[in-house]
């Protein structure tokens, strides 16, 4: 079951990197790449110590992508409100 979640995370993040529909720029693509690499490492690694490190990387990368999305959304709203007279 856990392996299926890592595979799903891997496929989702690879899609986000490769798709033109996702417009997150270089920083977002680096975050999605980090998720893909960490998920692949969790699936294919033979060492038990890899799983906690992979989980930490995935959580951190998702949090950074979320924070980036929130910040850019707020910045866009602030910029749009300044344009109106």
N, C-alpha and C positions, 0 to 999 in steps of 0.2 A: 504493500500500500504506500509506504513512504517513498519507495523508488518511483512509483507512478507519479507522485507529486513533484519529485525532482525532474522527471522527464517532461512533465507538463510545464514546469517553470522554464526548463531549457528551451522547449519548443516555442513558448510564448516570447521569451526574450530574443531568440533568434529571429522570430517573425518581426519583432519591434525593430531590430537592427536592419533587417533586409527590406522592410516594407517602406514604400514611399508615402503611405498614408500616415505614418507616425512622423510628426514634424518636431522632434525634440532636439535637433541639432547634434553637434559633436558631443557635448556633455551628456546628453540623454543617451546617445548611442554607446558611449563609454560605460555608463551605468548599466544599460541592458547587457552589454558584453560581459561585464563583471558578474552579473547574475547568471549568464549562460555558462561561463567558465566555472563558477562555484557549483552550479548544479551538476555539470558534467563531472567535476572532481568528486562530488559526493556519490555519484552513481558508480564511477569506474575505479575509485581508489580502493586499495586493499588495506589501508591503515584506518583503524577506528578513530584516531585523533583527527582525521580529515573532516569528519561530519560536523563537529562543533565549530570548526573554523569556517567551513562552507556555510553553515547556518548563519554565523555572524556576518559574513560577507553579504549574503543574500538579504538579510534584514537591514543592514547598513545601506546597501545600494538602493533597495526599495524606499527606505526612508529618505535618502537624498533625492531620489527622483520625485517623490511626493512633495518634499520641501521646495524643490525647484519649480514644480508645477504650481504650487500654491503661491510662491513668491512672484512668478511671472504673471499669474492671473491677477493678483492684487496690483502689481505694477501697471498692467494693462488697464485695469479699471481706474486707477488713479490718473493715468495719462489721458484716458478718454474723458474723465470728468474735468480735467484742466482745459480741454479743447473747447468745451461748451461755454458760451458767454454768460 
